[in-house]
Amino acid sequence: MVDVTNDPERHGREGALAALKEAAQDPAMQKQHGPAAESFEPEDYEHLIALAWRYQFDDDRSKFKRELRELQEHVSNRILARLELNG
């Protein structure tokens, strides 16, 4: 992985974000995951990449896992809210 200090212009980070967004916009992915895939917003992807980048060399994965669970909970609540509106 590219360390942020080795990537001052953020090309690696932006590439990772672009790849994540491309995968998320894939029709097969959207069909497979339906409402869950539609519940992600652009800032969710940015947050996910920022988390991965921040903790990429951290041997203690507990902070990464905790913040990832917080993001998951946030998106899960959004999914449930959308389902309630549509149900």
Backbone atoms as SQL, in Angstrom:
CREATE TABLE atoms (id INTEGER PRIMARY KEY, chain TEXT, resi INTEGER, resn TEXT, atom TEXT, x REAL, y REAL, z REAL);
INSERT INTO atoms VALUES
  (1, 'A', 1, 'MET', 'N', 0.832, -1.190, 0.000),
  (2, 'A', 1, 'MET', 'CA', 0.000, 0.000, 0.000),
  (3, 'A', 1, 'MET', 'C', 0.873, 1.247, 0.000),
  (4, 'A', 2, 'VAL', 'N', 0.288, 2.308, -0.403),
  (5, 'A', 2, 'VAL', 'CA', 0.997, 3.578, -0.455),
  (6, 'A', 2, 'VAL', 'C', 0.786, 4.324, 0.846),
  (7, 'A', 3, 'ASP', 'N', 1.872, 4.712, 1.483),
  (8, 'A', 3, 'ASP', 'CA', 1.794, 5.521, 2.699),
  (9, 'A', 3, 'ASP', 'C', 1.503, 6.951, 2.276),
  (10, 'A', 4, 'VAL', 'N', 0.699, 7.648, 3.052),
  (11, 'A', 4, 'VAL', 'CA', 0.338, 9.027, 2.713),
  (12, 'A', 4, 'VAL', 'C', 1.580, 9.907, 2.587),
  (13, 'A', 5, 'THR', 'N', 2.645, 9.602, 3.331),
  (14, 'A', 5, 'THR', 'CA', 3.865, 10.401, 3.215),
  (15, 'A', 5, 'THR', 'C', 4.563, 10.141, 1.893),
  (16, 'A', 6, 'ASN', 'N', 4.291, 9.002, 1.279),
  (17, 'A', 6, 'ASN', 'CA', 4.850, 8.693, -0.034),
  (18, 'A', 6, 'ASN', 'C', 3.884, 9.066, -1.154),
  (19, 'A', 7, 'ASP', 'N', 2.795, 9.665, -0.801),
  (20, 'A', 7, 'ASP', 'CA', 1.744, 9.997, -1.767),
  (21, 'A', 7, 'ASP', 'C', 1.247, 11.418, -1.517),
  (22, 'A', 8, 'PRO', 'N', 2.152, 12.409, -1.556),
  (23, 'A', 8, 'PRO', 'CA', 1.759, 13.773, -1.188),
  (24, 'A', 8, 'PRO', 'C', 0.669, 14.363, -2.079),
  (25, 'A', 9, 'GLU', 'N', 0.576, 13.896, -3.302),
  (26, 'A', 9, 'GLU', 'CA', -0.452, 14.429, -4.206),
  (27, 'A', 9, 'GLU', 'C', -1.720, 13.585, -4.175),
  (28, 'A', 10, 'ARG', 'N', -1.746, 12.583, -3.314),
  (29, 'A', 10, 'ARG', 'CA', -2.923, 11.754, -3.059),
  (30, 'A', 10, 'ARG', 'C', -3.363, 10.898, -4.249),
  (31, 'A', 11, 'HIS', 'N', -2.459, 10.609, -5.183),
  (32, 'A', 11, 'HIS', 'CA', -2.854, 9.811, -6.343),
  (33, 'A', 11, 'HIS', 'C', -3.272, 8.401, -5.941),
  (34, 'A', 12, 'GLY', 'N', -2.537, 7.782, -5.019),
  (35, 'A', 12, 'GLY', 'CA', -2.883, 6.427, -4.580),
  (36, 'A', 12, 'GLY', 'C', -4.225, 6.384, -3.888),
  (37, 'A', 13, 'ARG', 'N', -4.455, 7.342, -3.021),
  (38, 'A', 13, 'ARG', 'CA', -5.715, 7.406, -2.278),
  (39, 'A', 13, 'ARG', 'C', -6.883, 7.668, -3.219),
  (40, 'A', 14, 'GLU', 'N', -6.695, 8.564, -4.161),
  (41, 'A', 14, 'GLU', 'CA', -7.760, 8.863, -5.123),
  (42, 'A', 14, 'GLU', 'C', -8.018, 7.674, -6.035),
  (43, 'A', 15, 'GLY', 'N', -6.956, 6.932, -6.366),
  (44, 'A', 15, 'GLY', 'CA', -7.122, 5.726, -7.177),
  (45, 'A', 15, 'GLY', 'C', -7.925, 4.665, -6.445),
  (46, 'A', 16, 'ALA', 'N', -7.643, 4.505, -5.162),
  (47, 'A', 16, 'ALA', 'CA', -8.393, 3.538, -4.350),
  (48, 'A', 16, 'ALA', 'C', -9.860, 3.944, -4.258),
  (49, 'A', 17, 'LEU', 'N', -10.110, 5.231, -4.083),
  (50, 'A', 17, 'LEU', 'CA', -11.484, 5.729, -4.008),
  (51, 'A', 17, 'LEU', 'C', -12.204, 5.519, -5.338),
  (52, 'A', 18, 'ALA', 'N', -11.519, 5.789, -6.443),
  (53, 'A', 18, 'ALA', 'CA', -12.121, 5.591, -7.761),
  (54, 'A', 18, 'ALA', 'C', -12.456, 4.117, -7.992),
  (55, 'A', 19, 'ALA', 'N', -11.568, 3.220, -7.577),
  (56, 'A', 19, 'ALA', 'CA', -11.819, 1.786, -7.741),
  (57, 'A', 19, 'ALA', 'C', -13.010, 1.335, -6.900),
  (58, 'A', 20, 'LEU', 'N', -13.107, 1.846, -5.688),
  (59, 'A', 20, 'LEU', 'CA', -14.232, 1.501, -4.812),
  (60, 'A', 20, 'LEU', 'C', -15.550, 1.989, -5.413),
  (61, 'A', 21, 'LYS', 'N', -15.557, 3.214, -5.908),
  (62, 'A', 21, 'LYS', 'CA', -16.780, 3.757, -6.515),
  (63, 'A', 21, 'LYS', 'C', -17.156, 2.991, -7.777),
  (64, 'A', 22, 'GLU', 'N', -16.152, 2.602, -8.566),
  (65, 'A', 22, 'GLU', 'CA', -16.426, 1.843, -9.783),
  (66, 'A', 22, 'GLU', 'C', -17.060, 0.496, -9.447),
  (67, 'A', 23, 'ALA', 'N', -16.532, -0.169, -8.432),
  (68, 'A', 23, 'ALA', 'CA', -17.106, -1.454, -8.012),
  (69, 'A', 23, 'ALA', 'C', -18.530, -1.264, -7.501),
  (70, 'A', 24, 'ALA', 'N', -18.765, -0.188, -6.763),
  (71, 'A', 24, 'ALA', 'CA', -20.093, 0.073, -6.198),
  (72, 'A', 24, 'ALA', 'C', -21.121, 0.393, -7.278),
  (73, 'A', 25, 'GLN', 'N', -20.673, 0.951, -8.392),
  (74, 'A', 25, 'GLN', 'CA', -21.587, 1.333, -9.467),
  (75, 'A', 25, 'GLN', 'C', -21.795, 0.216, -10.484),
  (76, 'A', 26, 'ASP', 'N', -21.117, -0.900, -10.285),
  (77, 'A', 26, 'ASP', 'CA', -21.254, -2.032, -11.186),
  (78, 'A', 26, 'ASP', 'C', -22.691, -2.559, -11.122),
  (79, 'A', 27, 'PRO', 'N', -23.357, -2.710, -12.268),
  (80, 'A', 27, 'PRO', 'CA', -24.753, -3.161, -12.257),
  (81, 'A', 27, 'PRO', 'C', -24.959, -4.497, -11.534),
  (82, 'A', 28, 'ALA', 'N', -24.023, -5.416, -11.670),
  (83, 'A', 28, 'ALA', 'CA', -24.161, -6.707, -10.987),
  (84, 'A', 28, 'ALA', 'C', -24.114, -6.522, -9.475),
  (85, 'A', 29, 'MET', 'N', -23.242, -5.636, -9.013),
  (86, 'A', 29, 'MET', 'CA', -23.134, -5.360, -7.577),
  (87, 'A', 29, 'MET', 'C', -24.424, -4.718, -7.074),
  (88, 'A', 30, 'GLN', 'N', -24.954, -3.773, -7.833),
  (89, 'A', 30, 'GLN', 'CA', -26.185, -3.098, -7.430),
  (90, 'A', 30, 'GLN', 'C', -27.364, -4.067, -7.425),
  (91, 'A', 31, 'LYS', 'N', -27.401, -4.967, -8.410),
  (92, 'A', 31, 'LYS', 'CA', -28.485, -5.948, -8.462),
  (93, 'A', 31, 'LYS', 'C', -28.389, -6.916, -7.283),
  (94, 'A', 32, 'GLN', 'N', -27.174, -7.338, -6.970),
  (95, 'A', 32, 'GLN', 'CA', -26.971, -8.308, -5.892),
  (96, 'A', 32, 'GLN', 'C', -27.311, -7.730, -4.523),
  (97, 'A', 33, 'HIS', 'N', -26.990, -6.447, -4.310),
  (98, 'A', 33, 'HIS', 'CA', -27.149, -5.858, -2.981),
  (99, 'A', 33, 'HIS', 'C', -28.287, -4.847, -2.885),
  (100, 'A', 34, 'GLY', 'N', -28.950, -4.558, -3.978),
  (101, 'A', 34, 'GLY', 'CA', -30.149, -3.728, -4.007),
  (102, 'A', 34, 'GLY', 'C', -30.136, -2.490, -3.135),
  (103, 'A', 35, 'PRO', 'N', -31.105, -2.387, -2.223),
  (104, 'A', 35, 'PRO', 'CA', -31.246, -1.179, -1.390),
  (105, 'A', 35, 'PRO', 'C', -30.003, -0.859, -0.562),
  (106, 'A', 36, 'ALA', 'N', -29.275, -1.880, -0.158),
  (107, 'A', 36, 'ALA', 'CA', -28.065, -1.627, 0.637),
  (108, 'A', 36, 'ALA', 'C', -27.040, -0.859, -0.189),
  (109, 'A', 37, 'ALA', 'N', -26.847, -1.262, -1.442),
  (110, 'A', 37, 'ALA', 'CA', -25.884, -0.580, -2.304),
  (111, 'A', 37, 'ALA', 'C', -26.313, 0.860, -2.576),
  (112, 'A', 38, 'GLU', 'N', -27.608, 1.067, -2.700),
  (113, 'A', 38, 'GLU', 'CA', -28.124, 2.409, -2.977),
  (114, 'A', 38, 'GLU', 'C', -28.034, 3.324, -1.761),
  (115, 'A', 39, 'SER', 'N', -27.853, 2.756, -0.592),
  (116, 'A', 39, 'SER', 'CA', -27.827, 3.546, 0.643),
  (117, 'A', 39, 'SER', 'C', -26.487, 4.213, 0.907),
  (118, 'A', 40, 'PHE', 'N', -25.454, 3.777, 0.220),
  (119, 'A', 40, 'PHE', 'CA', -24.151, 4.416, 0.393),
  (120, 'A', 40, 'PHE', 'C', -24.138, 5.753, -0.326),
  (121, 'A', 41, 'GLU', 'N', -23.563, 6.737, 0.312),
  (122, 'A', 41, 'GLU', 'CA', -23.427, 8.071, -0.266),
  (123, 'A', 41, 'GLU', 'C', -21.948, 8.338, -0.521),
  (124, 'A', 42, 'PRO', 'N', -21.623, 9.291, -1.393),
  (125, 'A', 42, 'PRO', 'CA', -20.214, 9.552, -1.722),
  (126, 'A', 42, 'PRO', 'C', -19.312, 9.739, -0.498),
  (127, 'A', 43, 'GLU', 'N', -19.808, 10.411, 0.524),
  (128, 'A', 43, 'GLU', 'CA', -18.958, 10.626, 1.701),
  (129, 'A', 43, 'GLU', 'C', -18.701, 9.324, 2.462),
  (130, 'A', 44, 'ASP', 'N', -19.574, 8.319, 2.308),
  (131, 'A', 44, 'ASP', 'CA', -19.329, 7.020, 2.942),
  (132, 'A', 44, 'ASP', 'C', -18.096, 6.357, 2.327),
  (133, 'A', 45, 'TYR', 'N', -17.995, 6.423, 1.011),
  (134, 'A', 45, 'TYR', 'CA', -16.833, 5.846, 0.337),
  (135, 'A', 45, 'TYR', 'C', -15.561, 6.589, 0.734),
  (136, 'A', 46, 'GLU', 'N', -15.650, 7.910, 0.794),
  (137, 'A', 46, 'GLU', 'CA', -14.494, 8.710, 1.194),
  (138, 'A', 46, 'GLU', 'C', -14.076, 8.376, 2.625),
  (139, 'A', 47, 'HIS', 'N', -15.053, 8.190, 3.495),
  (140, 'A', 47, 'HIS', 'CA', -14.777, 7.834, 4.887),
  (141, 'A', 47, 'HIS', 'C', -14.100, 6.465, 4.965),
  (142, 'A', 48, 'LEU', 'N', -14.572, 5.519, 4.186),
  (143, 'A', 48, 'LEU', 'CA', -14.004, 4.176, 4.175),
  (144, 'A', 48, 'LEU', 'C', -12.540, 4.192, 3.728),
  (145, 'A', 49, 'ILE', 'N', -12.249, 4.913, 2.662),
  (146, 'A', 49, 'ILE', 'CA', -10.868, 5.011, 2.180),
  (147, 'A', 49, 'ILE', 'C', -10.007, 5.742, 3.201),
  (148, 'A', 50, 'ALA', 'N', -10.540, 6.793, 3.808),
  (149, 'A', 50, 'ALA', 'CA', -9.774, 7.526, 4.827),
  (150, 'A', 50, 'ALA', 'C', -9.426, 6.616, 6.002),
  (151, 'A', 51, 'LEU', 'N', -10.368, 5.777, 6.428),
  (152, 'A', 51, 'LEU', 'CA', -10.096, 4.834, 7.514),
  (153, 'A', 51, 'LEU', 'C', -8.989, 3.863, 7.132),
  (154, 'A', 52, 'ALA', 'N', -9.118, 3.286, 5.966),
  (155, 'A', 52, 'ALA', 'CA', -8.110, 2.322, 5.519),
  (156, 'A', 52, 'ALA', 'C', -6.742, 2.977, 5.417),
  (157, 'A', 53, 'TRP', 'N', -6.706, 4.194, 4.902),
  (158, 'A', 53, 'TRP', 'CA', -5.435, 4.902, 4.739),
  (159, 'A', 53, 'TRP', 'C', -4.831, 5.247, 6.095),
  (160, 'A', 54, 'ARG', 'N', -5.660, 5.701, 7.006),
  (161, 'A', 54, 'ARG', 'CA', -5.178, 6.132, 8.318),
  (162, 'A', 54, 'ARG', 'C', -4.546, 4.983, 9.085),
  (163, 'A', 55, 'TYR', 'N', -5.109, 3.793, 8.957),
  (164, 'A', 55, 'TYR', 'CA', -4.666, 2.671, 9.778),
  (165, 'A', 55, 'TYR', 'C', -3.900, 1.604, 9.000),
  (166, 'A', 56, 'GLN', 'N', -3.448, 1.912, 7.788),
  (167, 'A', 56, 'GLN', 'CA', -2.837, 0.883, 6.955),
  (168, 'A', 56, 'GLN', 'C', -1.581, 0.260, 7.555),
  (169, 'A', 57, 'PHE', 'N', -0.830, 0.999, 8.347),
  (170, 'A', 57, 'PHE', 'CA', 0.393, 0.450, 8.933),
  (171, 'A', 57, 'PHE', 'C', 0.288, 0.287, 10.443),
  (172, 'A', 58, 'ASP', 'N', -0.898, 0.399, 10.975),
  (173, 'A', 58, 'ASP', 'CA', -1.106, 0.291, 12.413),
  (174, 'A', 58, 'ASP', 'C', -1.277, -1.186, 12.781),
  (175, 'A', 59, 'ASP', 'N', -0.380, -1.693, 13.609),
  (176, 'A', 59, 'ASP', 'CA', -0.466, -3.099, 14.008),
  (177, 'A', 59, 'ASP', 'C', -1.689, -3.375, 14.881),
  (178, 'A', 60, 'ASP', 'N', -2.139, -2.380, 15.603),
  (179, 'A', 60, 'ASP', 'CA', -3.321, -2.530, 16.457),
  (180, 'A', 60, 'ASP', 'C', -4.550, -2.168, 15.627),
  (181, 'A', 61, 'ARG', 'N', -5.272, -3.175, 15.168),
  (182, 'A', 61, 'ARG', 'CA', -6.412, -2.956, 14.274),
  (183, 'A', 61, 'ARG', 'C', -7.678, -2.579, 15.026),
  (184, 'A', 62, 'SER', 'N', -7.626, -2.471, 16.352),
  (185, 'A', 62, 'SER', 'CA', -8.842, -2.216, 17.123),
  (186, 'A', 62, 'SER', 'C', -9.461, -0.859, 16.793),
  (187, 'A', 63, 'LYS', 'N', -8.654, 0.173, 16.594),
  (188, 'A', 63, 'LYS', 'CA', -9.203, 1.493, 16.244),
  (189, 'A', 63, 'LYS', 'C', -9.881, 1.441, 14.880),
  (190, 'A', 64, 'PHE', 'N', -9.211, 0.788, 13.925),
  (191, 'A', 64, 'PHE', 'CA', -9.780, 0.654, 12.587),
  (192, 'A', 64, 'PHE', 'C', -11.111, -0.087, 12.656),
  (193, 'A', 65, 'LYS', 'N', -11.128, -1.200, 13.380),
  (194, 'A', 65, 'LYS', 'CA', -12.350, -1.996, 13.480),
  (195, 'A', 65, 'LYS', 'C', -13.469, -1.215, 14.162),
  (196, 'A', 66, 'ARG', 'N', -13.133, -0.469, 15.201),
  (197, 'A', 66, 'ARG', 'CA', -14.152, 0.313, 15.916),
  (198, 'A', 66, 'ARG', 'C', -14.752, 1.374, 14.989),
  (199, 'A', 67, 'GLU', 'N', -13.902, 2.105, 14.283),
  (200, 'A', 67, 'GLU', 'CA', -14.413, 3.155, 13.391),
  (201, 'A', 67, 'GLU', 'C', -15.149, 2.563, 12.201),
  (202, 'A', 68, 'LEU', 'N', -14.712, 1.404, 11.736),
  (203, 'A', 68, 'LEU', 'CA', -15.418, 0.737, 10.644),
  (204, 'A', 68, 'LEU', 'C', -16.804, 0.283, 11.099),
  (205, 'A', 69, 'ARG', 'N', -16.902, -0.225, 12.328),
  (206, 'A', 69, 'ARG', 'CA', -18.218, -0.604, 12.873),
  (207, 'A', 69, 'ARG', 'C', -19.131, 0.612, 12.995),
  (208, 'A', 70, 'GLU', 'N', -18.565, 1.759, 13.383),
  (209, 'A', 70, 'GLU', 'CA', -19.370, 2.982, 13.484),
  (210, 'A', 70, 'GLU', 'C', -19.916, 3.377, 12.118),
  (211, 'A', 71, 'LEU', 'N', -19.080, 3.285, 11.088),
  (212, 'A', 71, 'LEU', 'CA', -19.536, 3.588, 9.730),
  (213, 'A', 71, 'LEU', 'C', -20.603, 2.583, 9.300),
  (214, 'A', 72, 'GLN', 'N', -20.385, 1.320, 9.593),
  (215, 'A', 72, 'GLN', 'CA', -21.359, 0.284, 9.250),
  (216, 'A', 72, 'GLN', 'C', -22.698, 0.547, 9.932),
  (217, 'A', 73, 'GLU', 'N', -22.656, 0.926, 11.195),
  (218, 'A', 73, 'GLU', 'CA', -23.892, 1.220, 11.926),
  (219, 'A', 73, 'GLU', 'C', -24.618, 2.413, 11.310),
  (220, 'A', 74, 'HIS', 'N', -23.861, 3.430, 10.930),
  (221, 'A', 74, 'HIS', 'CA', -24.443, 4.628, 10.309),
  (222, 'A', 74, 'HIS', 'C', -25.162, 4.259, 9.005),
  (223, 'A', 75, 'VAL', 'N', -24.492, 3.484, 8.160),
  (224, 'A', 75, 'VAL', 'CA', -25.096, 3.093, 6.885),
  (225, 'A', 75, 'VAL', 'C', -26.266, 2.134, 7.122),
  (226, 'A', 76, 'SER', 'N', -26.139, 1.234, 8.080),
  (227, 'A', 76, 'SER', 'CA', -27.237, 0.306, 8.394),
  (228, 'A', 76, 'SER', 'C', -28.485, 1.055, 8.834),
  (229, 'A', 77, 'ASN', 'N', -28.303, 2.074, 9.644),
  (230, 'A', 77, 'ASN', 'CA', -29.449, 2.888, 10.070),
  (231, 'A', 77, 'ASN', 'C', -30.094, 3.585, 8.883),
  (232, 'A', 78, 'ARG', 'N', -29.286, 4.028, 7.942),
  (233, 'A', 78, 'ARG', 'CA', -29.820, 4.665, 6.732),
  (234, 'A', 78, 'ARG', 'C', -30.606, 3.648, 5.910),
  (235, 'A', 79, 'ILE', 'N', -30.101, 2.423, 5.808),
  (236, 'A', 79, 'ILE', 'CA', -30.801, 1.375, 5.064),
  (237, 'A', 79, 'ILE', 'C', -32.151, 1.082, 5.712),
  (238, 'A', 80, 'LEU', 'N', -32.153, 0.927, 7.029),
  (239, 'A', 80, 'LEU', 'CA', -33.409, 0.656, 7.742),
  (240, 'A', 80, 'LEU', 'C', -34.412, 1.794, 7.571),
  (241, 'A', 81, 'ALA', 'N', -33.938, 3.017, 7.620),
  (242, 'A', 81, 'ALA', 'CA', -34.825, 4.169, 7.444),
  (243, 'A', 81, 'ALA', 'C', -35.443, 4.166, 6.049),
  (244, 'A', 82, 'ARG', 'N', -34.642, 3.829, 5.032),
  (245, 'A', 82, 'ARG', 'CA', -35.178, 3.775, 3.667),
  (246, 'A', 82, 'ARG', 'C', -36.203, 2.658, 3.519),
  (247, 'A', 83, 'LEU', 'N', -35.915, 1.527, 4.136),
  (248, 'A', 83, 'LEU', 'CA', -36.862, 0.408, 4.059),
  (249, 'A', 83, 'LEU', 'C', -38.178, 0.750, 4.735),
  (250, 'A', 84, 'GLU', 'N', -38.113, 1.464, 5.856),
  (251, 'A', 84, 'GLU', 'CA', -39.335, 1.872, 6.558),
  (252, 'A', 84, 'GLU', 'C', -40.146, 2.854, 5.716),
  (253, 'A', 85, 'LEU', 'N', -39.460, 3.746, 5.013),
  (254, 'A', 85, 'LEU', 'CA', -40.162, 4.709, 4.160),
  (255, 'A', 85, 'LEU', 'C', -40.833, 4.012, 2.981),
  (256, 'A', 86, 'ASN', 'N', -40.165, 2.995, 2.444),
  (257, 'A', 86, 'ASN', 'CA', -40.695, 2.294, 1.274),
  (258, 'A', 86, 'ASN', 'C', -41.657, 1.172, 1.647),
  (259, 'A', 87, 'GLY', 'N', -41.683, 0.798, 2.926),
  (260, 'A', 87, 'GLY', 'CA', -42.499, -0.350, 3.357),
  (261, 'A', 87, 'GLY', 'C', -43.819, 0.062, 3.790);
